[in-house]
């Protein structure tokens, strides 16, 4: 496998979530960088939006940074929302039995609405 992945983080400047974009291959070679970015994002926000739309490959090693960060955030009332359109990635979450750790959205338009609390009545 060639490592053509790009990983970067953009932190929201208002009360929104931190935004982490993962691209390319997410595996053993990129997991340390992804974990470092997610950890940095979690240090500033309790809600993280992770855009996976340009991920071309992910294995369980590449999934691990997301799982670790989600578990940590869930303990304090935060969480991770994944922008995910690839059915292979959705199946990976289900097969790994971690799909319940994340809110999943497929449309960029619904990204920020995933963080709006539901109205209680």
VODOVEX-201136 format. One record per atom (N, C-alpha, C): residue number from 0; chain; atom name; y, z, x. Coordinates in nm, 3 decimals, always signed. Each point is the difference from the previous one (the first is absolute). Layout:
% VODOVEX-201136
NUM, A, CA, Y, Z, X
...
***
This chain:
% VODOVEX-201136
0, A, N, -0.116, +0.000, +0.082
0, A, CA, +0.116, +0.000, -0.082
0, A, C, +0.124, +0.000, +0.087
1, A, N, +0.093, -0.084, -0.031
1, A, CA, +0.126, +0.003, +0.073
1, A, C, +0.095, +0.094, -0.071
2, A, N, +0.077, +0.071, +0.076
2, A, CA, +0.090, +0.096, -0.059
2, A, C, +0.137, -0.065, -0.020
3, A, N, +0.025, -0.046, -0.120
3, A, CA, +0.127, -0.064, -0.032
3, A, C, +0.079, +0.084, -0.099
4, A, N, -0.028, +0.130, -0.002
4, A, CA, +0.064, +0.083, -0.101
4, A, C, +0.138, +0.046, +0.042
5, A, N, +0.080, +0.020, -0.100
5, A, CA, +0.134, +0.053, +0.016
5, A, C, +0.010, +0.120, -0.093
6, A, N, +0.056, +0.107, +0.048
6, A, CA, +0.014, +0.118, -0.082
6, A, C, +0.142, +0.053, +0.019
7, A, N, +0.069, +0.027, -0.108
7, A, CA, +0.132, +0.058, +0.016
7, A, C, +0.035, +0.089, -0.119
8, A, N, +0.099, +0.084, +0.022
8, A, CA, +0.042, +0.092, -0.105
8, A, C, +0.149, -0.018, -0.025
9, A, N, +0.037, +0.010, -0.125
9, A, CA, +0.139, -0.002, -0.040
9, A, C, +0.018, +0.123, -0.089
10, A, N, +0.086, +0.089, +0.037
10, A, CA, +0.020, +0.119, -0.083
10, A, C, +0.115, -0.024, -0.096
11, A, N, -0.022, +0.032, -0.125
11, A, CA, +0.103, -0.017, -0.102
11, A, C, +0.120, +0.086, +0.034
12, A, N, +0.118, -0.047, -0.033
12, A, CA, +0.123, +0.072, +0.031
12, A, C, +0.049, +0.085, -0.116
13, A, N, -0.064, -0.009, -0.114
13, A, CA, +0.039, +0.081, -0.115
13, A, C, -0.116, +0.092, -0.036
14, A, N, -0.012, +0.038, -0.121
14, A, CA, -0.103, +0.094, -0.042
14, A, C, -0.135, -0.067, -0.024
15, A, N, -0.017, -0.121, +0.045
15, A, CA, -0.125, -0.072, -0.023
15, A, C, -0.105, +0.035, +0.104
16, A, N, -0.112, -0.068, -0.009
16, A, CA, -0.110, +0.025, +0.093
16, A, C, +0.027, -0.063, +0.136
17, A, N, -0.073, +0.048, +0.099
17, A, CA, -0.004, -0.071, +0.127
17, A, C, -0.085, -0.124, -0.024
18, A, N, +0.033, -0.108, +0.066
18, A, CA, -0.074, -0.125, -0.019
18, A, C, -0.066, -0.038, +0.131
19, A, N, -0.132, -0.017, -0.003
19, A, CA, -0.076, -0.043, +0.117
19, A, C, -0.066, -0.132, -0.036
20, A, N, +0.021, -0.100, +0.083
20, A, CA, -0.062, -0.131, -0.021
20, A, C, -0.106, -0.022, +0.106
21, A, N, -0.121, -0.028, -0.045
21, A, CA, -0.109, -0.032, +0.091
21, A, C, -0.033, -0.147, -0.017
22, A, N, -0.020, -0.068, +0.111
22, A, CA, -0.030, -0.144, -0.004
22, A, C, -0.112, -0.030, +0.097
23, A, N, -0.070, -0.108, -0.026
23, A, CA, -0.105, -0.045, +0.091
23, A, C, -0.124, +0.085, -0.013
24, A, N, -0.068, +0.019, +0.111
24, A, CA, -0.126, +0.073, +0.004
24, A, C, +0.025, +0.149, +0.017
25, A, N, -0.066, +0.079, -0.083
25, A, CA, +0.008, +0.145, +0.008
25, A, C, -0.140, +0.052, +0.033
26, A, N, -0.017, +0.040, +0.124
26, A, CA, -0.131, +0.040, +0.047
26, A, C, +0.015, +0.104, +0.110
27, A, N, -0.100, +0.017, +0.082
27, A, CA, +0.001, +0.101, +0.105
27, A, C, +0.114, -0.021, +0.100
28, A, N, +0.041, -0.123, +0.019
28, A, CA, +0.108, -0.027, +0.094
28, A, C, +0.137, +0.037, -0.054
29, A, N, +0.019, -0.009, -0.129
29, A, CA, +0.130, +0.025, -0.059
29, A, C, +0.010, +0.136, -0.068
30, A, N, -0.111, +0.068, -0.020
30, A, CA, +0.001, +0.128, -0.070
30, A, C, +0.090, +0.105, +0.065
31, A, N, +0.001, +0.015, +0.132
31, A, CA, +0.090, +0.101, +0.059
31, A, C, +0.147, -0.027, -0.029
32, A, N, +0.041, -0.124, +0.007
32, A, CA, +0.140, -0.035, -0.028
32, A, C, +0.032, +0.022, -0.148
33, A, N, -0.091, -0.039, -0.088
33, A, CA, +0.022, +0.021, -0.144
33, A, C, +0.010, +0.149, -0.030
34, A, N, -0.086, +0.082, +0.061
34, A, CA, +0.004, +0.144, -0.022
34, A, C, +0.132, +0.058, +0.049
35, A, N, +0.046, -0.045, +0.114
35, A, CA, +0.128, +0.049, +0.054
35, A, C, +0.115, -0.034, -0.095
36, A, N, +0.001, -0.120, -0.053
36, A, CA, +0.105, -0.041, -0.093
36, A, C, -0.006, +0.077, -0.131
37, A, N, -0.120, +0.018, -0.053
37, A, CA, -0.015, +0.074, -0.125
37, A, C, +0.037, +0.147, +0.019
38, A, N, -0.036, +0.055, +0.114
38, A, CA, +0.035, +0.140, +0.030
38, A, C, +0.152, +0.015, +0.009
39, A, N, +0.065, -0.095, +0.067
39, A, CA, +0.146, +0.004, +0.010
39, A, C, +0.064, -0.013, -0.137
40, A, N, -0.052, -0.087, -0.083
40, A, CA, +0.054, -0.017, -0.134
40, A, C, -0.021, +0.127, -0.083
41, A, N, -0.117, +0.061, +0.012
41, A, CA, -0.030, +0.122, -0.076
41, A, C, +0.084, +0.118, +0.047
42, A, N, +0.049, -0.006, +0.122
42, A, CA, +0.086, +0.107, +0.050
42, A, C, +0.138, -0.002, -0.065
43, A, N, +0.038, -0.116, -0.055
43, A, CA, +0.133, -0.011, -0.059
43, A, C, -0.003, -0.008, -0.152
44, A, N, -0.112, -0.042, -0.057
44, A, CA, -0.011, -0.017, -0.146
44, A, C, -0.137, +0.048, -0.046
45, A, N, -0.005, +0.046, -0.125
45, A, CA, -0.129, +0.039, -0.056
45, A, C, -0.065, -0.113, -0.079
46, A, N, +0.073, -0.111, -0.012
46, A, CA, -0.053, -0.118, -0.068
46, A, C, +0.010, -0.119, +0.094
47, A, N, -0.110, -0.070, +0.013
47, A, CA, -0.003, -0.117, +0.089
47, A, C, -0.051, -0.119, -0.079
48, A, N, +0.066, -0.110, +0.019
48, A, CA, -0.043, -0.128, -0.056
48, A, C, -0.057, -0.080, +0.116
49, A, N, -0.125, -0.043, -0.012
49, A, CA, -0.063, -0.078, +0.104
49, A, C, -0.028, -0.140, -0.054
50, A, N, +0.064, -0.098, +0.059
50, A, CA, -0.014, -0.140, -0.042
50, A, C, -0.115, -0.062, +0.078
51, A, N, -0.107, -0.035, -0.070
51, A, CA, -0.119, -0.060, +0.061
51, A, C, -0.015, -0.148, -0.034
52, A, N, +0.103, -0.060, -0.056
52, A, CA, -0.014, -0.138, -0.046
52, A, C, -0.031, -0.099, +0.111
53, A, N, +0.039, +0.030, +0.124
53, A, CA, -0.026, -0.093, +0.110
53, A, C, -0.108, +0.048, +0.094
54, A, N, -0.083, +0.092, -0.046
54, A, CA, -0.115, +0.043, +0.079
54, A, C, -0.109, -0.104, -0.016
55, A, N, -0.050, -0.052, +0.112
55, A, CA, -0.103, -0.104, -0.004
55, A, C, -0.141, +0.056, +0.016
56, A, N, -0.010, +0.121, +0.051
56, A, CA, -0.130, +0.064, +0.020
56, A, C, +0.022, +0.150, +0.010
57, A, N, -0.089, +0.077, -0.063
57, A, CA, +0.001, +0.145, +0.017
57, A, C, -0.142, +0.049, -0.009
58, A, N, -0.037, +0.085, +0.095
58, A, CA, -0.129, +0.067, -0.007
58, A, C, +0.025, +0.148, -0.023
59, A, N, -0.106, +0.080, -0.001
59, A, CA, +0.017, +0.142, -0.030
59, A, C, +0.081, +0.071, +0.109
60, A, N, -0.005, -0.048, +0.121
60, A, CA, +0.081, +0.059, +0.106
60, A, C, +0.148, -0.028, -0.026
61, A, N, +0.032, -0.117, -0.047
61, A, CA, +0.137, -0.033, -0.034
61, A, C, +0.048, +0.073, -0.125
62, A, N, -0.092, +0.038, -0.085
62, A, CA, +0.031, +0.073, -0.122
62, A, C, +0.027, +0.148, +0.028
63, A, N, -0.061, +0.053, +0.104
63, A, CA, +0.008, +0.144, +0.030
63, A, C, +0.142, +0.056, +0.010
64, A, N, +0.096, -0.066, +0.065
64, A, CA, +0.136, +0.055, +0.004
64, A, C, +0.061, +0.017, -0.139
65, A, N, -0.028, -0.092, -0.090
65, A, CA, +0.050, +0.010, -0.137
65, A, C, -0.062, +0.121, -0.071
66, A, N, -0.130, +0.018, +0.018
66, A, CA, -0.071, +0.110, -0.065
66, A, C, +0.050, +0.134, +0.052
67, A, N, +0.011, +0.014, +0.130
67, A, CA, +0.046, +0.126, +0.058
67, A, C, +0.140, +0.036, -0.048
68, A, N, +0.087, -0.098, -0.001
68, A, CA, +0.138, +0.026, -0.042
68, A, C, +0.006, +0.031, -0.149
69, A, N, -0.074, -0.073, -0.081
69, A, CA, +0.000, +0.024, -0.145
69, A, C, -0.049, +0.141, -0.030
70, A, N, -0.107, +0.043, +0.063
70, A, CA, -0.053, +0.135, -0.024
70, A, C, +0.102, +0.107, +0.037
71, A, N, +0.069, -0.021, +0.110
71, A, CA, +0.102, +0.095, +0.044
71, A, C, +0.115, +0.006, -0.101
72, A, N, +0.046, -0.116, -0.046
72, A, CA, +0.112, -0.004, -0.095
72, A, C, -0.038, +0.056, -0.137
73, A, N, -0.121, -0.027, -0.044
73, A, CA, -0.044, +0.048, -0.131
73, A, C, -0.003, +0.153, -0.005
74, A, N, -0.027, +0.064, +0.111
74, A, CA, -0.002, +0.147, +0.005
74, A, C, +0.137, +0.060, -0.030
75, A, N, +0.106, -0.075, +0.026
75, A, CA, +0.135, +0.051, -0.019
75, A, C, +0.072, -0.067, -0.117
76, A, N, -0.075, -0.071, -0.083
76, A, CA, +0.060, -0.062, -0.118
76, A, C, +0.053, -0.140, +0.023
77, A, N, -0.020, -0.056, +0.117
77, A, CA, +0.045, -0.135, +0.030
77, A, C, -0.111, -0.100, -0.025
78, A, N, +0.013, -0.118, +0.061
78, A, CA, -0.105, -0.099, -0.017
78, A, C, +0.036, -0.134, +0.061
79, A, N, -0.097, -0.088, -0.004
79, A, CA, +0.016, -0.136, +0.051
79, A, C, -0.025, -0.099, -0.112
80, A, N, +0.088, -0.096, -0.010
80, A, CA, -0.020, -0.114, -0.088
80, A, C, -0.027, -0.121, +0.088
81, A, N, -0.106, -0.073, -0.033
81, A, CA, -0.036, -0.121, +0.074
81, A, C, +0.041, -0.123, -0.080
82, A, N, +0.067, -0.093, +0.066
82, A, CA, +0.021, -0.133, -0.057
82, A, C, -0.117, -0.082, +0.050
83, A, N, -0.090, -0.031, -0.091
83, A, CA, -0.126, -0.062, +0.040
83, A, C, -0.036, -0.112, -0.097
84, A, N, -0.020, -0.119, +0.055
84, A, CA, -0.033, -0.115, -0.083
84, A, C, -0.138, -0.057, +0.032
85, A, N, -0.054, +0.033, +0.114
85, A, CA, -0.128, -0.054, +0.045
85, A, C, -0.116, +0.081, -0.060
86, A, N, -0.085, -0.067, -0.075
86, A, CA, -0.114, +0.067, -0.063
86, A, C, -0.097, +0.058, +0.102
87, A, N, -0.006, -0.059, +0.117
87, A, CA, -0.088, +0.056, +0.104
87, A, C, +0.047, +0.139, +0.042
88, A, N, +0.131, +0.017, +0.008
88, A, CA, +0.053, +0.132, +0.037
88, A, C, -0.022, +0.101, -0.113
89, A, N, +0.015, -0.046, -0.123
89, A, CA, -0.027, +0.089, -0.114
89, A, C, -0.147, +0.045, +0.001
90, A, N, -0.090, -0.093, +0.029
90, A, CA, -0.143, +0.033, +0.007
90, A, C, -0.028, +0.097, +0.114
91, A, N, +0.069, -0.016, +0.113
91, A, CA, -0.017, +0.091, +0.112
91, A, C, +0.038, +0.142, -0.042
92, A, N, +0.108, +0.015, -0.073
92, A, CA, +0.042, +0.131, -0.048
92, A, C, -0.106, +0.062, -0.091
93, A, N, -0.054, -0.081, -0.091
93, A, CA, -0.100, +0.048, -0.094
93, A, C, -0.129, +0.036, +0.073
94, A, N, -0.047, -0.089, +0.085
94, A, CA, -0.125, +0.024, +0.073
94, A, C, +0.010, +0.121, +0.093
95, A, N, +0.120, +0.023, +0.051
95, A, CA, +0.022, +0.115, +0.089
95, A, C, +0.026, +0.128, -0.079
96, A, N, +0.009, -0.014, -0.131
96, A, CA, +0.022, +0.111, -0.092
96, A, C, +0.131, +0.074, +0.027
97, A, N, +0.102, -0.079, +0.029
97, A, CA, +0.132, +0.058, +0.024
97, A, C, +0.108, -0.062, -0.090
98, A, N, -0.041, -0.085, -0.093
98, A, CA, +0.098, -0.067, -0.086
98, A, C, +0.081, +0.098, -0.083
99, A, N, -0.056, +0.117, -0.030
99, A, CA, +0.073, +0.099, -0.080
99, A, C, +0.108, +0.073, +0.079
100, A, N, +0.009, -0.022, +0.130
100, A, CA, +0.103, +0.062, +0.083
100, A, C, +0.134, -0.072, -0.009
101, A, N, -0.002, -0.122, -0.054
101, A, CA, +0.118, -0.084, +0.003
101, A, C, +0.038, -0.049, -0.139
102, A, N, +0.129, -0.019, -0.019
102, A, CA, +0.049, -0.079, -0.112
102, A, C, -0.001, -0.143, +0.052
103, A, N, -0.047, -0.093, -0.081
103, A, CA, -0.007, -0.139, +0.044
103, A, C, +0.082, -0.088, -0.093
104, A, N, +0.083, -0.084, +0.060
104, A, CA, +0.076, -0.098, -0.075
104, A, C, -0.022, -0.136, +0.065
105, A, N, +0.011, -0.105, -0.080
105, A, CA, -0.023, -0.133, +0.056
105, A, C, +0.126, -0.085, +0.004
106, A, N, +0.101, +0.044, -0.070
106, A, CA, +0.123, -0.078, -0.008
106, A, C, +0.112, +0.070, +0.076
107, A, N, +0.072, -0.074, +0.082
107, A, CA, +0.114, +0.060, +0.068
107, A, C, +0.103, +0.056, -0.097
108, A, N, +0.008, -0.055, -0.120
108, A, CA, +0.097, +0.047, -0.099
108, A, C, -0.032, +0.141, -0.049
109, A, N, -0.128, +0.035, +0.003
109, A, CA, -0.039, +0.132, -0.051
109, A, C, -0.006, +0.105, +0.110
110, A, N, +0.039, -0.038, +0.120
110, A, CA, -0.011, +0.091, +0.113
110, A, C, +0.078, +0.128, -0.021
111, A, N, +0.128, -0.010, -0.021
111, A, CA, +0.080, +0.121, -0.013
111, A, C, -0.021, +0.071, -0.131
112, A, N, -0.039, -0.072, -0.104
112, A, CA, -0.026, +0.066, -0.127
112, A, C, -0.123, +0.090, +0.009
113, A, N, -0.086, -0.023, +0.100
113, A, CA, -0.117, +0.085, +0.017
113, A, C, +0.040, +0.142, +0.038
114, A, N, +0.122, +0.016, +0.051
114, A, CA, +0.046, +0.131, +0.042
114, A, C, +0.086, +0.070, -0.103
115, A, N, +0.028, -0.067, -0.111
115, A, CA, +0.081, +0.060, -0.104
115, A, C, -0.092, +0.090, -0.082
116, A, N, +0.032, +0.129, -0.013
116, A, CA, -0.085, +0.089, -0.078
116, A, C, -0.007, -0.044, -0.146
117, A, N, -0.114, +0.018, -0.060
117, A, CA, -0.017, -0.033, -0.140
117, A, C, +0.081, +0.097, -0.084
118, A, N, +0.058, -0.051, -0.108
118, A, CA, +0.079, +0.084, -0.089
118, A, C, -0.092, +0.095, -0.074
119, A, N, +0.041, +0.124, -0.009
119, A, CA, -0.081, +0.098, -0.072
119, A, C, +0.066, +0.028, -0.133
120, A, N, -0.078, +0.005, -0.102
120, A, CA, +0.061, +0.020, -0.129
120, A, C, -0.068, +0.093, -0.086
***
